[in-house]
Amino acid sequence: MRAVVQRVSEASVTIDGAVKGSIGKGYMVLLGVEDIDEQEDLDYICDKLIGLRIFEDADGKLNLDIRDIGGEILLISQFTLYGDARKGRRPGFIKAARPEKAIPMYEEAIRRLSETLHVETGEFGADMKVALVNDGPVTILLDSKRTF
């Protein structure tokens, strides 16, 4: 499972001209599910998102997590995180999970994160327009299977 986490001062997602979800300070997360992902991958990503310390404390150090600052999450499904463009000019998406696997995992991530935080979402498979103000900018890549 992969997540691109952007620390934001605000973010929103619009579908067919209507705002589907919006947040203030927190994370805008693009979440991709791989065809071989299991519960451990979901647990890893959710735990990391909740405990990731990328907000400044009074001394300007990145010591605070999203709970410490009362932040929110905008969670967007993003199968293209598993696009492989190493060969040719058109990415292949063979490692991205099919909807019958990806949707339940995305919905479980929403449920798990919502136990602790306010979570807004996009819509799986929809044509979404995502707007955000990246704060910092701070962008972190999470992958449950490899290190960067």
N, C-alpha and C positions, 0 to 999 in steps of 0.2 A: 504494500500500500504506500502511496506517495502523497505528500501534502506540500503545497507551496503556501507558506504562512507569511502574510504581509501584515505588519503592525500598522494600524490605520487610526486616523482621527475620526473618520466616517467612511461608510461604504454602503452601496445599495445595488440591488439587482432588479432590472426591469424586463418584463416579458410582455410582448404585444402592446407596448406603450404604457403599461401599468406597473407601478412599483410592487414587486412581490415581497421583498424584504429589505430592511435597512437597519443599520446599526450606527452607534456613535463610536466611542473609543473601544478598541479591541483588535480582533484579527479578522481579516478576510482570508478564508482558507479555500484553496482549490484542492479537491480530494479526488485522487484516482485509485481505482481498485484493479489489481492485477489478477489474471485468471487463476493463479495459484495461491492467492491470499486466503488466510484462515482466521479464526478468532484471535489468535495471538497477534496477528498483524493489526487488527482493529484495536485491540487492547493497547498495543504499543503506541499507535498514533494518538488515540484519545488521551492516554496518560501523559504523553509528551505535550499535547496541546494545553492540557489543564495546568501542568507544572512548569512549562517553559518560562524562564525568567528573562524576558526581553523588554521590560518596562523599567525606567529609571527610578531609583530611590532618591532621597533628599540630597545625596552626594553625587548624583548623576551617574551612578553605576547601574548596570543592568542586573538588578537584584529582585525585581518584583514580577510575580506572575499575574495572569489575567484576573484571578480572583482578588488579588491584593488591590487592584485599581478599579474593581467593579466593572470590568470590561465585558464585551459581548462578542459573539462570533457570527459572521456571515459565512455559511458553509455552502460551497458550490461544487456539484459533481463535475468532474473534468477528465473524461477518458483519454484526452489527448496527452495527458502526462505520461502515458505509455507509448507515445508515438516514437518510432525508431526511424531516424532519418540518416543513419550512417551510410546506407547504400542508396544510390540514385538521388532523385530530387523530391520524391513524394514520400512522406512518412508512411510506414506500415503500423498498424495498430493490433497486431496479432496477440500481444501480451495483455492487452486491455481485457478485463472481464466482460463477458456478455451481460446484458441487462438482467437476466434471470439470477445472476450471482451478484452483480454490482448494486442493484437497487436494494435488496435486503441489507447489504453491508452498509450502504450509504444511510439508509433509514435507521439502522442500529447505531451508527455513529451519531446521528442527530439525537436519538433517544439518550444515549450515554452522556453526551455533552450537555444535554438539557437538564440532566439531574443536578448539575453544578452551576451552569451558566445560562444566560439568555442566548438562545440560538435562533437566528433567522436563516432562511434557506432560499435557494433557487428552486428550479423544478427539473428533475432528472430528464434529460433528453430534449429539453426545450432550447430554443434559440434565445439566449439571454444576453443582455447588455449589462455589464458589470462596471460600476463606477466606484472609484475609491480615491482617498487621499492617503498615500503611504506616508506614515509618520517616521521621520528619521533621515532617509528611508531605512527601514529595517525589513529584510526579507530573508526567511530561513527555509531551507529545503529539508524535509523529513522523508526518510525512506525506511520502511520496516525491515528491509532485507539487506541494505548495504550502507556503508558509510561514505561520506563525501570527503 
